[in-house]
Amino acid sequence: MDTVTYLLIGMLLILPWAAIYLLKPALRKKMLRTSLMGGLAGFIAEYWYFKDYWHPPTLLGQTVVSIEDFIFGFSVTGLAAVIYEAFFNINMQPVGKKRKKLFGQLFLGGVAAMMVCNVWLGINSIVVSCITFLVCTAIMIYIRPDLARRGLVSGLLMLVVVLPVYTFLFNLLNTTYWDKYWLLAQTKMGVTVLGHIPVTELCWYFSWGCMAGISHAFASGSIRVKNTATAPAKQNSSVAV
């Protein structure tokens, strides 16, 4: 069971991803694009986390990179990017000011900050990444205040999605998993809640959801527009009155 648990995290997160993909055709292109980028980034990110946060077994053993890294990055990035739009059924269009270059600079700055804080200052990678995600979120919201609600709610919705997955996996299926492979177990940071769910995991999903939930809108200049599907109905009802 230990060998497939990491895979199951990604595969179970694929289920809500697939549901949104099937039910929301307008979001498919964005989902695929962001998910593929997230999957590729997963190889790098997990290599970093394996050093001081956790080191789970995979289908290939305890390797440096594995297919599980891609599946997890793919699912969690695509979900975070569209979960707000899918839940509230809103329409976003790239009609505002594009900030792709600024976002690229912000992204590279965030990566550099994480490297400095983790490698040089010795701060744990999970702490560094959570803080970096939230700082990047705050900067984007400062420039685009209209994204504040979206960022916060995206983070909360990611928790809503993740909690059932983690409850099933770690409170029912594999209750000793984190004791074995979590490098923070038995430390001051090794706090669990709701059974055997690490607080650090919840912090990561929330902070990642906040940042990833607004990154595409920030970079592409997407703003909320009226849902064209409902506009005619509103016009007809006003005429009838």
N, C-alpha and C positions, 0 to 999 in steps of 0.2 A: 504493500500500500504506500509506503514512503516514496517509492520510486515514481509513482504516477501522481502523487499529490500536487506537485507543482504544475504538471500538465493539466490536471483537473481544474486548477484555479483559472487558467486561461480558457479552457474549453467551456466551463460554466459561464464565464463572462462573455463568451461568444454567443450564448443563447439570447440575452437581451440585445446584443449587437445585431444578430440575425433578425430578431423581431422588428427592430427599427428599420433595418434595411428592406425588409419585405413590405412593411406597412407604410413607409415614407419614401416613395420613389424620388422625390425632389432632393432628398438628402444623400442619395446613394453615391454620387460623384464625390462629394466632400468626404463621406465616410471612407471610401476606398483610398482616396488620396492621403488623408491624415492617418489612416490605419497602416498603410504601407510604410509611411515615414516612421510611425511609432514602432512598427515591427523591426525595422532596421536599427532604430535607435535602441531597441531593447537589448540587442547584443552587447552594445557598449555599456549601457546603464547597468545591466546585471553583472557584468564583469567587475564593475566598480563596487556594487553592493556586496558581491561575494567576498570581498576582502575583509570587511569589518562589520557587516550587518547580518547576513545569513549565507549559508552554503548548502542548498538543498540537493539531494540526489536527483538525477534526471534519467531519461531513458538511455543516455549514453554514459551514465555514471556521473561522478562529481567533476564534470568537465568545466573548462573555461567558458565556453559558449554552447548553447544547445537550441534545439527547435522550440523548446518551451519558452525561451526568451523572446523569440519572434512572435509566438502565439499570444503571449501575455501582452507585449507591447502593442501588437496589432489590435487586440480587443479593447484594451483600456484606453488607448488613444482615440480610436474611432468613437467609442462611447462618450468620452468626455467632450469631444468636439461637437457632438450634435444632441446630447441628451436634453439640453434646455429647449431647443427648438422642437424636438420630438414630443416632449412632455406637454408643452404649452401650445403646440400646433401653431407656431408663428412662422412668418415668412421673412427671411433675411436676404437682402440683395446688395451687391457691391456697388452702391451708388455714392458712397462717401469718399473721403480722402484715403487713398491707399498708403500704408506705412510698412511695406514689405522690407525696405532697407533698414528702417528703424527697428523693426522686429528682429531682423537678422542680427543687428548689432546688440540688441537686448539679449538675444539668445546666446550669442558668443560671450557676452559679458557675464551672463549667468553661469555658463560652463566654466569660464576662467575663475569666477568667484568660488565655485564648488571645488575646483581643483586646488586652489590656494588654501581654502579653509580645511579641506580634508587631508591633502598630502602634506602641506607645510605646517598647518596649525594642529593637525591631529583630531579635528572634530569629526565625529562619526558621520558617515555618508548619508544616513537617513535623516539626521538632523539638518545637515547642510542642504540637502535637496529640498526638504520641506520649507525651510526658511527662504531659500532661493526662489522656489515656486511662488511663495506668498509675496516676496519683494517684487518679482516681475509682474505679478498680478496687480499690485498696488501702483506700480509705474504706469501700466497700461490703463488702469482706471483713472489715474490722475490726468492722463491725456484724453481719455474717452470716458467721462463720468457716466455716460449712458450704459456702460457695460458693467457697472457695479452690481446691480441686481443679478444679472446673468452670471457673473463670476461666482457670487456667493451661493446662488441656488444650484449652479452646476456642481459645486463641491458637495453640497448637501445631497443632491440626487445621486451622486456617485456612492455616497455612504449607504443610501437606501438600496442601491443595486448590490453593493458588496456584502452588506451584513448578512443577508440570507445565504449567500455563497459560503462565507466564512463560518457561519453558524453550523451549516450542514457538514462542511469539511472537518472543522476542528473541534466542534462540540459533540459530533455524532460519529463521524467516520474515522478520524485519526486524531485523537485527543492528545497524544504525546509528541506530535510533530514538531512543535516549536521548541519544546524542551531539548530536542536533539539537534536541530539545525539552525536555530536562532542564536546568533553569536552574542546577543544581548541578554539572553536568559541568565538568571542568577546575578544580574547587575541591577543598579539603581534604575536603569532605563527598561528593565525587563518586566514592565507592568502589563498585565492582561485585564480585560474587562469582558463582561457578558460571557463568562466561561473561559475559553482559551484563546481569545482574540487579542493580539498585541495592540496596545494603544498606538504604537509607532506606525502600524499598518493603517489604522484609521486616519491618523494625521497625514500620512502620505497620500492616501486616496483623496482626502478632502482638499489638500493643497494642490495636488495635481489636477483635480477637477476644476478648481478655481482658475488655474492658469490655462490649461488646455481648453477649457470651456469658452474662453474669450479670445484666444490667440488668433484663430482664423478670422474672426470678425474684425479684430484690430488690424491685422496685416492687410486684409483685402478691402477694408473700408466698408464692410457690410453693415447695414443698418436695418432696423425693423421697418417693414412696409406693410400696408394693409393686405390682408389675405384676399387675393383676387377671386378665390373660389366663393367667398361669402359676400363680396361686394354687390353682385347683382341682386342677391336676395334682399339685402338691406335697401337697395334702391326701389325694388318692387314693393316692399312693405311700406315704404314712405309714400309711394304713389297711391297705394290702396287706402291709406289713411286719409 
